[in-house]
Amino acid sequence: MPKSPLRKKEKPYIPESVAHAAPVPTESPKWLAPVMVGAFIAGLIWIVIFYVSATAYPIPNIGAWNMVVGFGFIALGFSLATQWR
């Protein structure tokens, strides 16, 4: 049986902007981990103080919005955790 002829494969086209793109950093900035952990701890402490003080502290005049502030710190920690390498 005769051998079929081989075809030459064309090289895929890579745009210049992609070919010479800056490399992705392989390591997180040094400040990221401490700020992330600090945000988690600050949110946890904020919520614990809110419950222990019978909803009077950390900011007395905003009431239950103190929970939103505490969870805001925790959400900040989670958003920073997505950037950690």
N, C-alpha and C positions, 0 to 999 in steps of 0.2 A: 504494500500500500504506500503511495507517495506521501511524503511529509508536506504538510501545509506550510505556505510561506509565513514568516514571522512579520508582524507589523511593528513599526516603530511607534512607541508611545510618546505623545506630546507632553512636554512639561506643563504643569498647571501654571496659569498666570497669577502672579502675586503682585498686587499694586505696590508702588514704591512707598506709600505711606505706611503700609503694613509691614513691608520688608525691613524698614529702618525704624520701627517703633521703639520707644524707650522700654527697657525691660521692667517688669513688675517687681517692686521691692520684695525681697524674700523675708524680711524681718519687720516686726512691728516697731513703731517708735518707742523709745524708752519710757515716755510719759503715759502710754496708753493703759498698761496693766494697773499701775497705782490709781489712776483716775477712775478706771472701771470698778475696781474693788472698793474704792472710796465712795462711789455713787451707790453701789449696792448696800454698803454699810450705812451710809447716811439715810437712805430710804427706809431701811429696816429700823434704825434708831428713831427716825421721825414717826413712823407708824406705832412703834412700841410706846414712845412718850405720849402720843395722842391717846392710846388706850389706857395707859397707866394713870394718866392725869384726869381720867373721866371726861374726855373731850375738851379739856380747858386749855391745853398747851399743844404744841409749840407756838402757834399764833392764835391767841384767844378769840379774835373777832371774826375769823373766817369759818369757824365751826367744822363741819364735816369736809370742807374743802382741804383740810389738812391731809386727808387720805389721798386726795388727788396729787398733792405736792409730794407725799412720800412715794406713791407709785410712779410719779414723774421721775424721781431720782432713780428708782429701780429700772424704769424704761430706758433712761439714759445709759445705765450700766449695760443693759442688754444690747442697745444699739452700738455701744463701744465694743462689746464682746464679738460682734459680727466682723469687726475690722482686725481682730487679733489674729496674728499668724504665728 
